[in-house]
Amino acid sequence: MRILSLSTDQELSQLRKTILEAAGHEVVALTSEKEAVKSASSPEEHDVVLLCHRFPAATARQTVRLLRHNHPATRIIYIVHVYGEWPEVEADRYVVGADGPDALVRVLEEIQVEPAS
């Protein structure tokens, strides 16, 4: 899958990119709010967008709105930090970052077999 990963935490971003590429995905990792908004508005297609809990909520919501408008088939996964966290961002799926990379890879595998809404 072609994945766009958004996080303002460069270390987390690089770690996710490396893990997902090792799992066979093509990953573009952005760590800037401006780049994220620009990407959501661009014609470039991604199968999945990962939004990290470290990404500012207001920009995450704006990015989701732009993605829903410009790329309605793109699936959005929001990565929450810990259980019980209620994100202010509407996504197709949620995963707990503290569950580690296996949980993220599992959700991506599930998305591959789910029909897009």
C-alpha positions as CSV (number, residue, x, y, z in Angstrom):
1,M,0.0,0.0,0.0
2,R,1.0,3.6,-0.5
3,I,1.0,5.3,2.9
4,L,1.3,8.9,4.0
5,S,2.5,9.1,7.6
6,L,2.0,12.4,9.5
7,S,3.7,13.2,12.8
8,T,5.6,16.1,14.2
9,D,7.8,13.7,16.1
10,Q,10.7,12.9,13.7
11,E,11.9,9.9,15.6
12,L,8.4,8.2,15.6
13,S,8.0,9.1,12.0
14,Q,11.3,7.5,10.9
15,L,10.6,4.4,13.1
16,R,7.1,4.0,11.6
17,K,8.5,4.5,8.1
18,T,11.2,1.9,8.5
19,I,8.8,-0.7,10.0
20,L,6.2,-0.2,7.3
21,E,8.7,-0.3,4.5
22,A,10.0,-3.6,5.9
23,A,6.4,-4.8,5.8
24,G,6.3,-4.1,2.1
25,H,4.6,-0.7,2.0
26,E,5.6,2.5,0.2
27,V,5.7,5.3,2.8
28,V,6.0,9.1,2.6
29,A,6.6,10.5,6.0
30,L,6.0,14.2,6.7
31,T,6.8,16.0,9.9
32,S,5.5,19.5,9.1
33,E,1.9,20.8,9.5
34,K,2.3,22.9,6.3
35,E,3.5,19.9,4.3
36,A,0.6,17.8,5.6
37,V,-2.0,20.3,4.5
38,K,-0.3,20.7,1.1
39,S,-0.2,17.0,0.6
40,A,-3.9,16.6,1.5
41,S,-4.7,19.2,-1.1
42,S,-2.4,17.8,-3.8
43,P,-3.5,15.3,-6.5
44,E,-1.0,12.7,-5.2
45,E,-2.9,9.6,-4.1
46,H,-2.3,7.5,-1.0
47,D,-4.2,4.4,0.1
48,V,-3.9,5.2,3.7
49,V,-3.0,8.3,5.8
50,L,-1.6,7.7,9.3
51,L,-2.2,10.6,11.7
52,C,-0.1,10.5,14.9
53,H,-1.3,11.6,18.3
54,R,1.7,14.1,18.2
55,F,0.2,15.9,15.3
56,P,-1.7,19.1,16.4
57,A,-5.5,18.3,16.6
58,A,-6.5,21.4,14.7
59,T,-4.2,20.7,11.8
60,A,-5.2,17.0,11.9
61,R,-8.9,17.9,11.6
62,Q,-8.1,20.3,8.7
63,T,-6.1,17.6,7.0
64,V,-8.9,15.1,7.4
65,R,-11.4,17.5,5.9
66,L,-9.1,18.1,2.9
67,L,-8.5,14.4,2.4
68,R,-12.2,13.6,2.6
69,H,-12.9,16.3,0.0
70,N,-10.0,15.6,-2.4
71,H,-9.4,11.9,-1.8
72,P,-12.5,10.3,-0.6
73,A,-11.2,6.7,-1.1
74,T,-8.2,7.3,1.1
75,R,-8.5,5.5,4.5
76,I,-7.5,7.4,7.6
77,I,-6.0,5.8,10.6
78,Y,-5.5,7.8,13.8
79,I,-2.8,6.6,16.2
80,V,-3.7,7.4,19.8
81,H,-1.1,7.4,22.5
82,V,-2.7,5.2,25.1
83,Y,-6.0,3.4,25.8
84,G,-8.9,5.6,26.9
85,E,-7.7,8.6,24.9
86,W,-10.6,10.2,22.9
87,P,-9.1,12.0,19.9
88,E,-10.8,15.0,18.4
89,V,-10.1,13.7,14.9
90,E,-12.6,11.6,12.9
91,A,-10.8,8.6,11.3
92,D,-11.8,5.4,9.7
93,R,-9.8,3.3,12.2
94,Y,-7.9,4.0,15.4
95,V,-4.9,2.1,16.8
96,V,-3.1,2.6,20.1
97,G,0.5,3.5,19.5
98,A,1.6,1.9,22.8
99,D,0.5,-1.5,21.3
100,G,3.6,-1.2,19.0
101,P,4.2,-1.8,15.4
102,D,2.5,-5.2,15.2
103,A,-0.9,-3.6,16.0
104,L,-0.4,-0.9,13.3
105,V,0.6,-3.6,10.7
106,R,-2.4,-5.7,11.7
107,V,-4.8,-2.7,11.2
108,L,-3.2,-2.0,7.8
109,E,-3.8,-5.7,6.8
110,E,-7.4,-5.4,7.9
111,I,-7.9,-2.3,5.9
112,Q,-6.6,-4.0,2.8
113,V,-9.5,-6.5,2.9
114,E,-12.2,-4.0,3.9
115,P,-14.3,-2.3,1.3
116,A,-13.8,1.5,1.2
117,S,-16.8,3.5,2.5
